[in-house]
Amino acid sequence: MPSSSSDAPAFTQVDWDEVGDGVGRPGARTIGFGLALGVLAALLAYDFVINPDKTMAPLEWDVRREGWLVLVSLVVVARYGLVPLVADRDRTARYVDAFRQRRAGVLALTYLTVFAVIGLVGPGVFEFSYAKLGHRLQPPVFASVSTDIVHTYSCVGPVVDGACQGTWQYPLGTNYIGENVFKNWLSGIHVAFKVGISTAVIMATVATVVGTVAGYYGGVVDDLLMRYVDIQQTVPAIVVYIILATLFLGNMTNISDGGLFAFALVFGLLDWGGIARLVRADAMQRRTTGYVRAAKAAGASNLRVMRRHVVPNSTATIVTALTRRIPLVILAQIGLAFLELNRTRPVSLGNVLLVGVMGRHMPWHVKWWTTVPAVLFLVGMVVSFNVFGDTVRDVLDPREEAQ
C-alpha cells in the first residue's frame, strides 16, 4: 500500500524524541551531528588559533578556509542525506528500485559519482602539475601533431614521419606553458566539487528556512521575507562578487586568502532566492493538509510541524532546485577564474581554459586537447545534474509513489 504524503522522505527532518507537551529532546542523529560539528570546531580553533603556522599533526593537514567549509558541508550532507537513507532501509530500497528503472537517471548519477570521487581524491592521488617550458604542446596519447607545432620545443614521444606522437607521460598532452593537461583537469574538477557542495549547502539551508517560514506563516511574515527576496534578486550574486573582487582584489581573489571561500559565501548567501520561492510554494500547499491540521490539533508546535511535516515534504523540490543551481554556480566560478577574478590552488577549470587559449597565433583546433576535455566535462556535468534532478524529483515525489 503506498505511503501517504505525510510519510515523505525525511532527509531534512530533525531527529527529536517527544517528551511531554511538544517539548523535545535531541535524538541520536541530532546528537551525533552536533558532536561532528563540535569536533570540526575544535580542529578549526586549533588550526587557526593555537597552531596557525603549521600543519595539523599527526595528519599533516594544511586546510585552508574553503577546506573547512567543505568539511562542514560534507557533515551536513551526511546527516541529512546519507544517514536517513541508511536508517530507513525499506524506503531506501523502494527509492533504489524506482531510480534503477530510469536509465537516464542512472547514467547521470554514475557521471556525477565519478565527478565527486575525482573531486575528493583526484589531487591527492596525482601531484600538482608544474610548467615545463621544454615540454610545451605535447599531443595527447594516441594522437600526434606536426613537429611544426612543437617547433623549438622537444618532443617527449617518438617522431614518426614528421609527427610528434603522444605518450602516457602526458595522457591528455600539455598546454602552451608545458603543464600536464590531465593533472590540471583533475585539479579543476576538484575545485568544481568544492564550489558545488559548499555553495549548495549554504543555499539550501538559507532557502529552506526562509521559504518554509514564509509559506507556513503567511501574512506579514511572508510579505516581509518575499520583499527581501525581491530586493536581493535585483542584484545578482555574480555582480556583487565582481564589485567586491574589484574593490578588494588582494583579499577576494588571492590564492592564500581563499578565493573559493569568498566565492562560496557570496553566492551561497545571495543566490538562494529562487529556491526559497519554490520551498515557500510547497509550504503554503502543505500547511492546509489534513496531517498538518491533525498534528496541530494534537498539540504539536509550529516548529515541530515545520520540521516534521512541511520541510520533509519539500525534499524533492529542494533537491531538484539545487541540481539546477549547482552547475550554474560552478560555471560562474569558472567564468570568473577565466577572467582572473577568482584564483585558486589547485587551478580551476577557468584557468585551464585560459591557459589553453594562450598563444593566439595558433588556431584552437590545432591544440584542441588543451580546451576540449574541459569543455566536454562541463557539458556532461550540466546535462547530468539536470537529468539527475528530474529523476530524483520523480522518485521522491509522494504523488509518484502513490501511482
Secondary structure, 3 states (H helix, E strand, C coil): CCCCHHHCCCCCCCCEEEECCCEEEECHHHHHHHHHHHHHHHHHHHHHHHCCCCCECCCCECCCHHHHHHHHHHHHHHHHHHHHHHHCHHHHHHHHHHHHCCHHHHHHHHHHHHHHHHHHHHHHHCCCCCCCHHHCCCCCCCCEEEHHHHCCCCCCCCEECCEEECCCCCCCCECCCCCEHHHHHHHHHHHHHHHHHHHHHHHHHHHHHHHHHHHHHCHHHHHHHHHHHHHHHCCCHHHHHHHHHHHCHHHHCCCCCCHHHHHHHHHHHHCCHHHHHHHHHHHHHHCCCHHHHHHHHCCCCHHHHHHHHHCHHHHHHHHHHHHHHHHHHHHHHHHHHHCCCCCCCCCCHHHHHHHHCCCCCCCHHHHHHHCHHHHHHHHHHHHHHHHHHHHHHHHHCHHHHCC
